[in-house]
Amino acid sequence: MQIFVGLGNPGAKYAGNRHNIGFMALDRIAADHGFGPWKAKFQAEIAEGVLGGEKVLLLKPQTFMNLSGQSVGEAMRFYKLEPEDVTVFHDELDLAPGKVRVKQAGGHAGHNGLRSIHQHITHDYQRVRLGIGHPGHKDKVSPYVLSDFAKADQDWLDDVLRGVADGAPDLAAGDAGKFMNAVALRTAPPRSSTSGPSAKAAETRAEAPASPAEDTRSPLQRLADKFR
């Protein structure tokens, strides 16, 4: 069994905040993969389902960001899991908007939700870092993350969330590479082109002149035709 944790703050007031992209990711996974209804447990909203053949508990702490670790630790102890069985989806200031990275263990980089989880279950858990960009100055960070995504962000945000949901079974199965490929297919799909090598070859064939018809005249006829 695994626990997928989405970080955010509870309540309608915060629902569209950049800080809540972790909640948004879990909501999309639950919707796209037929998870059971959300219910209250472990100081969180939880939903149960299966991803990649693995039973997965989706968990959105309702303790507010700074105390997220309380909820995660309680659920982990209840199911007798290890930190390696936990994956946390969170906003990442140090990644450009729309960028996604998977990281195993490491520091919390000042993220209050991760700091709290460190305190309760150690740092040996997996993270899915969801880029939201940086406002440019540390004094602007708090109002930036606690503000809603702009309308201009909606397209890339939707692509990221869909990609995360597409790749969730691969992530649960332990294949971070396939997960990242699924995200990339949404956020940076391969371009279709009519000017590729095969298309150019076809164009060349179409433009090439037709071969001359075979000359079936006898040498004597050809010589005679020159003087006509």
C-alpha positions in Angstrom: 0.0 0.0 0.0 1.1 3.6 -0.7 0.0 7.0 0.5 -0.2 9.9 -2.0 -0.2 13.2 -0.1 -1.3 16.5 -1.6 -0.3 19.6 0.2 -2.6 22.7 0.6 -4.8 24.6 2.9 -8.4 23.6 3.6 -11.4 25.7 2.8 -12.9 27.5 -0.2 -10.8 30.6 0.5 -7.6 28.8 -0.4 -8.9 26.4 -3.1 -7.5 28.2 -6.1 -4.2 29.2 -4.4 -0.8 28.3 -5.9 0.0 26.7 -2.6 -2.9 24.3 -3.2 -1.6 22.7 -6.4 -1.0 19.5 -4.4 -4.7 19.3 -3.5 -5.5 19.9 -7.1 -3.3 17.1 -8.3 -5.0 14.6 -6.0 -8.4 15.7 -7.0 -7.6 15.1 -10.6 -6.1 11.6 -9.8 -9.2 10.7 -7.8 -11.5 11.8 -10.6 -9.6 10.2 -13.5 -9.0 6.8 -11.8 -12.4 6.2 -10.1 -11.3 6.6 -6.5 -13.9 6.2 -3.8 -15.7 9.2 -2.2 -13.6 11.6 0.0 -14.2 11.1 3.7 -12.7 12.5 6.9 -10.0 10.5 8.7 -6.4 11.1 10.0 -7.1 14.9 10.3 -7.5 14.8 6.5 -9.7 14.1 3.6 -8.9 10.6 2.2 -10.0 8.6 -0.8 -9.0 5.0 -1.6 -8.4 3.3 -4.9 -5.9 1.3 -7.0 -3.1 2.6 -9.3 -0.7 0.5 -11.2 -1.9 -2.6 -9.4 -1.2 -1.0 -6.0 -3.7 0.0 -3.4 -3.2 3.8 -2.9 -4.6 6.1 -0.2 -5.0 9.7 -1.4 -4.6 12.1 1.6 -5.2 15.9 1.8 -4.3 17.1 5.3 -6.9 19.5 6.8 -4.5 20.8 9.5 -3.3 23.7 7.4 0.0 23.6 5.6 2.3 24.2 8.6 1.0 21.1 10.4 0.7 18.7 7.5 3.0 16.2 9.0 0.6 15.4 11.8 -1.9 13.9 9.4 0.7 12.1 7.3 2.3 10.6 10.3 -1.0 9.4 11.7 -2.0 7.7 8.5 1.5 6.1 8.0 1.5 4.6 11.5 -2.1 3.3 11.2 -1.2 1.3 8.1 2.3 0.4 9.4 4.0 2.0 6.4 7.5 3.3 5.9 8.5 6.8 4.7 9.4 5.2 1.3 5.7 4.3 0.9 4.8 8.0 0.9 4.7 10.4 -2.1 4.1 14.1 -1.5 2.7 16.4 -4.3 3.6 20.0 -3.5 4.1 23.4 -5.0 7.7 24.3 -6.0 9.0 27.8 -6.2 12.3 26.8 -7.7 10.7 25.3 -10.8 9.2 27.3 -13.6 5.4 27.2 -14.0 4.4 23.9 -15.7 7.6 22.0 -14.8 7.4 18.8 -12.9 10.2 16.8 -11.2 10.3 13.7 -9.0 12.7 13.6 -6.1 13.5 10.9 -3.5 14.3 12.2 0.0 16.3 15.4 0.5 15.7 18.7 2.3 12.5 20.7 2.6 14.0 24.0 1.0 11.9 26.1 3.4 8.6 24.7 2.4 6.5 24.7 5.6 4.5 21.6 4.6 7.6 19.6 3.9 9.2 20.8 7.0 6.3 19.5 9.1 6.4 16.1 7.3 10.2 15.9 7.9 9.5 16.3 11.7 6.9 13.5 11.8 8.2 10.9 9.3 11.8 11.9 8.5 12.9 13.0 5.0 13.0 9.6 3.3 9.8 10.0 1.3 9.3 10.7 -2.4 8.2 14.1 -3.7 6.5 15.3 -6.9 7.6 18.9 -7.3 5.0 21.0 -9.2 6.6 24.2 -10.5 4.7 27.4 -9.9 7.6 29.8 -10.4 9.1 32.4 -8.1 7.8 36.0 -7.6 11.4 37.3 -7.7 11.9 38.4 -4.1 11.6 36.4 -0.8 9.4 39.1 0.7 6.8 38.4 -2.0 6.7 34.6 -1.6 3.9 34.4 1.0 1.4 36.6 -0.8 2.4 34.9 -4.1 1.7 31.3 -3.0 -1.4 32.3 -1.1 -2.9 34.0 -4.3 -5.0 32.2 -6.9 -3.5 31.1 -10.2 -4.0 33.7 -12.8 -6.3 33.1 -15.8 -3.2 33.0 -18.0 -2.0 30.0 -16.0 -5.0 27.8 -16.6 -3.9 26.1 -19.8 -0.5 24.9 -18.5 -2.0 24.1 -15.1 -4.6 21.9 -16.7 -1.9 20.2 -18.8 0.2 19.5 -15.7 -2.8 18.1 -13.7 -3.9 15.9 -16.5 -0.3 14.6 -17.0 0.1 13.9 -13.3 -3.1 11.9 -13.4 -2.1 10.1 -16.6 1.2 9.0 -15.0 -0.1 8.2 -11.5 -0.3 4.4 -12.2 3.3 4.4 -13.3 4.4 6.4 -10.2 2.6 3.9 -8.0 4.3 1.1 -9.8 7.7 2.6 -9.0 8.5 3.9 -12.5 9.2 7.6 -12.2 10.5 7.7 -15.8 7.2 6.6 -17.3 5.4 9.0 -15.0 7.6 11.9 -16.3 6.9 10.7 -19.9 3.2 10.9 -19.3 3.5 14.4 -17.9 5.6 15.4 -20.9 3.0 14.1 -23.3 0.6 16.7 -21.9 2.9 19.6 -21.2 5.2 19.3 -24.2 3.6 17.0 -26.8 5.7 16.0 -29.8 5.0 18.3 -32.8 3.5 16.8 -35.9 5.3 18.0 -39.0 4.7 17.9 -42.7 8.3 18.8 -43.4 10.0 15.7 -41.9 12.3 13.3 -43.9 9.5 11.1 -45.1 7.4 14.0 -46.2 10.3 15.6 -48.0 11.1 12.3 -49.7 7.5 12.1 -50.9 7.6 15.7 -52.1 10.8 15.0 -54.0 9.3 12.0 -55.7 6.2 14.0 -56.7 8.3 16.8 -58.2 10.8 14.5 -60.1 10.3 14.5 -63.9 8.9 11.4 -65.5 11.4 9.1 -67.2 11.4 9.5 -71.0 9.5 6.8 -72.9 11.6 4.0 -74.4 12.6 4.7 -78.1 11.6 1.7 -80.1 12.7 3.1 -83.5 15.4 1.3 -85.6 18.7 3.1 -86.2 17.8 3.6 -89.8 14.4 5.2 -88.8 16.1 7.5 -86.3 18.6 8.7 -88.9 15.9 9.3 -91.4 13.8 11.3 -88.9 16.7 13.7 -88.4 16.4 14.9 -92.0 12.6 15.3 -92.0 
